[in-house]
């Protein structure tokens, strides 16, 4: 059984993240989406909201589970018996950070490999940061995020 952990903040989940999840399902027996706390002082969505939304989006995907990441990714992976850390790679700007993280994780846990999937055509330009910026000023984010996320963000905005 090949288990992969897909860590990230998913604040909010985008079509780019969804694409990595869907392709990850074809490569691994199980993919655990591990939702990390955000480094920003004020999260756009709380960790509870992010976990709930990821559960909603993946509810018809039996190979996918969603968990909170309160631990180092490599420790979480060991606990879950995962041997792969799954990450998506977009533009050159992702490389430095992703490589540094992969090397450090490998040094801490040599039996766990990082697997990078290149962003798919059509979603490689999407970032959660830009989606947040659009949503915060009331723009329509539905071209960039799964339907359940767009609906939730719209409802949240309409609440007094
Ligand atoms: P982090 O908070 O660590 O930057 P994110 O939640 O933004 O993580 O993203 C998690 C993973 O998904 C990262 O590996 C990131 O490169 C990847 N990712 C984000 N957006 C896209 C996209 N549009 N296409 C492919 N991969 C993406």
Boltz pocket constraint, residues with backbone or C-beta under 6 A from the ligand:
constraints:
  - pocket:
      binder: B
      contacts: [[A, 7], [A, 8], [A, 9], [A, 10], [A, 11], [A, 14], [A, 15], [A, 16], [A, 17], [A, 20], [A, 86], [A, 87], [A, 88], [A, 89], [A, 90], [A, 94], [A, 117], [A, 118], [A, 119], [A, 120], [A, 123], [A, 124], [A, 125], [A, 126], [A, 127], [A, 128]]
      max_distance: 6.0
